[in-house]
Structures are given as C-alpha cells and as structure tokens.
Amino acid sequence: MKKVERISATKEAIKVIATLRKRFGPLMFHQSGGCCDGSQPMCFEDGDFKVGNSDIQLGEIDGCPFYMSRDQYEYWKHTHLTLDITPGRGSSFSLEIPMGIRFIIKSRLLTDEEYNALKEQGVLE
C-alpha cells in the first residue's frame, strides 16, 4: 500500500515557503488552536515556536515540520489538510503576514483507503 500523507501544500504555498526560507532559513509550522487570528497555520523560523508534549507532528511540507496540538488533532484526525495561501493580512505572528498574504488550511475527509493506510503506517493516533 502506498504511503499516505496527512498534510500537503499547493504550488503557491510552496513558492511562499521558498521565499521565506531564503530570508529566514529553516522553517516550521504550527496549526494554531484559536489564539490571535482563529485557527490557522502559522509559520515560524525553525525552533522559534516551542513544541510541547501536547503537540504532534503531522508531517512535513517541503522539508518543514508541521505540528498541531493533540487536542485539536482529535477534531481533525479524519481529515487530510492542504496548506494554501490567500490574499490579506492576518493578525498573527506568522512570517508571511508582511507579504500581504497568509497561509490557510483546506481540509477534506480521508477516504476509507487513506484512513486504513494511515492506521497500517502507525500514523493515525
């Protein structure tokens, strides 16, 4: 069975990540749980957000680890997440905000095949 990813990104989001990486170096993402600008993906310089025992790594996007709190994961564990961008300035501390854009998450339910593959991979908690 082929490997199933929990998170992916659009080509547009990957371009923004490349721009940010050139400026800031290694990056990381954390799916915010409601602080500041609601629930949104936030991009930081790698290590600038302190990941705790209550956070899990969903995967990587273009080499950048992507984390989410375990509590929030319980609501989203049956979904595949896609990182995208949208015009507009958010009110968060995410690195892309000064560019006049912000990262957003689009989600869809996992198919039965994807869900079962994730269970076999030991990724689904």
N, C-alpha and C positions, 0 to 999 in steps of 0.2 A: 504494500500500500504506500502511496506517495506521501511525503511529509506535508502536513498541513500547517500553515502559519496562522497565528492568532491575529496578527496585525500586518497591514501593508500600507503603501503610500502611493498617491498619484504622482505622475511625472512632474507636475507643477510643484508639489510638496518637496520632491527630491531635489529640484532645482534650487529651491529656497534653502534647503539643508546644505547644499554645496556652497552657496553664497555665505551662509552663516559660519560654516566650518572654516572657510578661508579667512574669515575675520576673527573668529574666536577659538579655533582649534576643535578638539574633540567635544562632542555634544551628547546630551542625554535628554529624554522626555519623561514627563510625569503627567498622567491624566489627573488633573485637578478634581477634587471632590466637591466643589461648590464654593470655595473661597474666591473672593475678588470678582471674577467675571463669570461665575457659574461653573459648570463642569466643562472644562476644556483642556486640550493638550497644551502643556507648557514646555518650552524648550529652554534648556539651561546649558551653560558650559559644564562639561562633564565634571561631576563632583560638587557643583555649586548647590545642588539640592540634596539634602541629606536623606537618603533612603533608609527606612527603618524596618524593623521586624514585621510591621503591618503592611509592608509593600511587597508586591510580587512583580517579577519581570515577565511581561507578556511575550517579549521577543525583541527583535532589533529592526530598525528601519535604517537602511543604508549605513549599517555599522554603528548606529546609535541605539543604546539600550532604551527600551520603553517600559516604564513602570506604572503601576496602578495600585491603589490601596486595596487590601484584601476585602474590606467591606464593600467597596464599590464593585470589585470584581464579582462578588456574589450576584449582583444585579445584571452584569454584563457577560457572564461566563458562557452563555449560549449564543454569543454573537461574534462575528468577525468584524474587526474595526479597520477602517481605512482612514489614514491621515491625509487631509487635504488642506487647501488654503482658501481664504475668502477675503475680499477687499474689506477694509475697515480697521479701525484702531480699537483694539480691546483695552481693557484697563488692568491688564495683568503685568507680571514681571518677565514674561516670555521674550526671548531675544528678537523675535521677528517684528514685534509691535512697532518700533520706529520706522519700519519699512512701509507702513500703511496697510499692512495685511495681518492676518492672524491665522494660526493653524486651527482647524476644526476636525472633529471626528464624525465620520459617517459610519453607521453600523447596519448590519443585516444579520438575520438569524443564520446560524450554521446549518448546513444541510445535515441530514442523518449520517451521510458518509463522512463528512468533515468531523462531526461530533465523535463518531466511533473511532476515527483515525486519531484524533487528539487523545482519546482515552487510551488507545493502544500505545501511543507515544509517551504516555505518562504525563502529559502536559495539562490535562484537564483536572483541576482540583475539585 
